[in-house]
Amino acid sequence: MASINVYSILVVLFLTCGEGMATKENDQIIKENNCETEMGLPCVLEAFMSIFNTGSISNKCCGELVVLGKVCHSALVKRTLENPLFKDLNPATIIAKSIQTWNNCLALIDSPSPSA
């Protein structure tokens, strides 16, 4: 349970403190597209865990991620990588996991429901 609290704090730092550390390009994209207001905190945490740690993302949160959009998703991931808290992570690995999470969610949302 303590690890979830640590990641919750990191997500809050990512959403608040990261803004001052972002490149102007990512910051502008995030601001212009209202990226930080499109997902609820529980889904932000799920997406964060699936990209920056190990974890899966629920169907509900995949839906929120797809609504967020690829531009916002990419800008938020890149901004997180710019944060000194994440300097020890391999950017190529994180970008690959980010793309994989996006593609998995997109396929899930685009596929017809088995009950339909």
N, C-alpha and C positions, 0 to 999 in steps of 0.2 A: 504494500500500500504506500510505503514511503516513496518508492520510485515514481508512482503516479503523481504524487505531490511535487516532486522535483521537476517532472516534465510539465506539470501545470504551470509552475513558476517560469520555466523556460519559455513556454508558449506565451505567457503574459509579457515576459521580457521581449520576446520576438514581436509582439503586437504593439508594445509601447516604446521601449527604448530603441528598438531597431530602426525607427524612423530617422533618427539623427545620424545614424551610421550608414544609411543607404546611399548608393550613388544617386545622383540627380535623376538619371533616367528611370531607374526602378521606382524611386520615390514618386516621380511624376506619374508614372503608369498606375501605381497603387492609388494615388490621390484622385486622379482623373476618373478612374473606374470604380471608386468607392469599394476597393477590394477588401478592406478590413471590416466591412459591415455586412458582407454577403453570407457568411457562415456563422452558425452558432458555435460557442466555445467548445462544447463537447465534440463537435465534428472537426473543429480546428485541431483539437488534441488528437483525435483519431488519425487524421491525415498526417499530422506532424510525426506521430509515432510510426506510421507506416513508411514514411520517407526517411526520417532521421534516426530511427532505431529499428526495432522489429515489432511488428504488429500488423493487424489487418484493419481494413476500413469497412464499415457496415454499408449495406445497400442504401440506407437513409443518408449517410454521410457522403457516399458516392454521388447521390443525387444533388446534394448541396455543393459538392466540389464541381460537378459539371455545370451547375447554374452559375457558380463563381466565374467559370470560364478559364480557358487555357492561358490567356494573357495574364490574368491576375495570379493564377496558380504559379506560373513561371516566375513572375516578378517577385512574389512573396518568397519562393524558395531561394531565388538568387539573393534577395535582401537578407534572408536568414544566414546564408553562407558568408555574407560580408560581416556579420556580427562576430566580434572577437571571441565570444563564447564558443563558437563553432570552428575556430581556426584549425583545429587538429583533424577535422573531417576531410575526407578525400572528395573534393568537389565533383569529380567525374562519377564517382559512385553515387553520390547524392542526386545528381542530375539524372542518372540512369534510373534510380529508384523512383524519382519524381515522375519521369516519363512513363515508367511501368505502372505506377499508381494511377496516373491520368488515363492511360490506355485501358487498363482493367476497368476503371469506373465508367469510361465512355462505352466500352463494349457491354457492360452490365446494364447501363441505362438504355442503350440502343436496342438491346435484345428483347424480344417479346417475352412476356411473363408466361411461365408454364401453365398457369391457371387461366390464362385468357383464351 
